Amino acid sequence: MSRIDVKTLVLAFENRISALDKNPPDIVPQRTISLMLENVLEEEIKNHFIYLIQKDVRKAFKNEFRNLRTKLVDDILASLLSDSHFKEAVEAKIKKSIVSNIV
């Protein structure tokens, strides 16, 4: 598990505190301030774990796609190489290319 960036939390707290500057603390109860700070902390932790989950899902998806793609390419190549008509066509092209380059 990775750690939450402290700068992100500080910025979130600064944003909430700047919102409090519009309403001076003597007007806003201390409980409201602590609730706001709790909410921003919960929000940042939630965003952090959502980010981690998205990162893991993206990584798993890429790995699975890579495996499927490799299997597909292997199947196609095996199919092509087992086809006698394809082998003959490739062999004829190679022979023709060699003969034309010699002459």
N, C-alpha and C positions, 0 to 999 in steps of 0.2 A: 504494500500500500504506500503510495507516495504522500508527501506532506503538503498541506495547504500553504500557499505562498503568503508570507506575513504581509508583504506589500499590498496584496489584494485585500486582506482584512483591514489594513490600515486605511486604504482608500475607501472601502465601504463604510468604515466608521466615520471618516472625514465627511463623506457625503451625507450621512445621517446627522452629523453634528452641524454641518452647514444648514441643514433644514431646521435645526433647533435654533439657529441664530435668528431666524425670522420671528420665532416666538421665544422671547427671553426665558431662561430657566426658572426665574422666579415666578413666572406665570404657569409654566408647565410643571406638573408634579414629578417628583423624582421617580415614582413608579412608572410613569409613562416613558421617561428617558431610558430606564433599565429595560423595559419591554421592547422599545425600539432597538436597543443594542442587542438584546437576545434574538429578536427577529432577524436582524441583519446577519448575526453570526450563524443562525440556523440556515438562512438562505445561502450564505457563502459555502457552508459545509455541504448542503444539498447540491449546489452547482458543481462543487468539486467532485463529488461522487458521481454525478451525472456525466461529467467530463471523463472520469476514469472508465465508467461503464461503456460510454460511446467509443473511447479509444480501444478498449479490449474487444468490443464487438467488431469494430472496423478491422482490427488486426486479424481476428479469427476469420472474418469474411474474406479478406485478401488471401490468407493461407489456404482456405478451402477452395477458393476460385483458382489459385495457382495449382493446387493438386488436381482439380477437375480438368483444367486446361492441359496439364502434363499428360494425364491419362488419355484425353481426347487426341492429342498429338501422337502419342504412342500407338493408339488404335488405328489412326489414319495411316501412319507410316507402315505399320504391320500389314494393313490391308493393301496398300500400294505395292509394297515389296513382294507380297505373295501373289500378285496379279501377273500372270505370264505375259499378257498383252502389253502391260506397262513396261515390264522389263525389256521386251523386244523393241518397243518404241524408243526407250532411253538408249539402249545399245545401238540402234540404228543412228540416232542423233549423234552419239559420241563418235561412232565410226565416220560418219559424214563430216563432222567437225575436224577430226584428225586428218582425214584425206584432204579436205579443202585447205588446211593450214600447211600441209606438206607441199602441195602443188603451188 
